Amino acid sequence: MIQHCVRCGAPAGNVMAFAYEARLIWLEDLAGPVIPGAGYAFCQSHADRLTPPVGWTLLDRRGPARPLFASLEVA
């Protein structure tokens, strides 16, 4: 099942979750279905533009960016 961004409906590749008491927000790569109440699916564009509220900390736990296309160079 394809997850969709909660903001725009585009295919999601990231999950945003938070700990209210700790004033902490984190982003992770989408590894499976998002459990309702445990996080929110975001597309790459919205995840990249996410800013935490004043006084909160944002942890970006996403892996390195993967290229969209493989190189065609032949050795």
Secondary structure, 3 states (H helix, E strand, C coil): CCCECCCCCCECCEEEEEECCCCEEEEEECCCCCCCCCCEEECHHHHHCCCCCCCCEEEECCCCCCCCCCCCCCC
